[in-house]
Amino acid sequence: MASQFKNYTTDELLKKLKNQKRGAIFHGFIVLFLFIVAVFNTAENGFSFSSFLPLFFLPMQGVFIYEIKKMKKELTLRN
C-alpha cells in the first residue's frame, strides 16, 4: 500500500511534520486541561457529561501521534 505522504517533497513533509507536532502538543494540553477540569467538576458536582468529555477527545490524540509516526517513517525511508 502506497504511503499518503509519497506525493510530498521532503521539505513539505518536514514542514507538515513540524505543524503536526505543534498541533499534537497543543491538543495534548487541551485534553490535559479538560481532565483537570473534569476531576474538579466531578469532585464538586458528581458525575456529569463534563466528567466524560476528555474521553471523547483522547482518541484524536492517538490519531495525531499515529500520523506523526507515519511521517517520521516516510522521512527515514527517504534518507
N, C-alpha and C positions, 0 to 999 in steps of 0.2 A: 504494500500500500504506500503510495507516494505521500510524502510529508506536505502539509499545507503551507510550510514555510519555504519550500523549494523555489517559489516564484520571487522571493525577496532577495535583494542583494545582501551581501554581508553587512554593509553599513546600515541598510534599512532594518535588518534583523537585529543588529546591536541597539539601534535606537528604539525599536519595538520592545526589546527585552528590558531596556532601561525604564521605559514607561510602564511596562507590565510589573516590574519590581516595585516601582513607586506606588502603583495602584494597589498592589497586594499589601504593602506596608500600611498605606492609608486605610484600606478596608479592614486590615487586622486591628488597627487602633479603634476603628468604629465598632467592630464586633466586641472587642475587649471592653470598651465603654458601655456598650449595651449589656454585657454580662454584669458589670459592676452595678449599673442602674437596676437591673433585674433582681440582683441579690438584695439590694436595699429595699426595693419596692416589695419584694416577697416577704422580707422580714417585717415590714411595717403593715402591709395590707393583705398578706396572704397571697395565694396563687391567683394569677390573672393572666390575661393574654400577654401582657408585657413581660411576664416571667419566662415565657417561651419564645419571645421574639428573637433573641440571639441565635436560637437553634435553627431558625429559618435561614439565616444568613451564613451559617457555618459551612454548608456545602459549597457556597460560592467561593469561599476562601480556598477550599480544596481545588476548585477549578483553576483559580489563579496560580496556585503552586504547581499544578499539573502542566499548565501552559508554559510556565517558566522552565520546568524541566525539559519539556519538548523543545523549546527554543535553544536551551543550552546543548542538548543532544545534537540538534541540527548544526550548531556552530562548531562543535567538536568534530563532526563528520566532515566539515568543510576544511578544517585545518589539518 
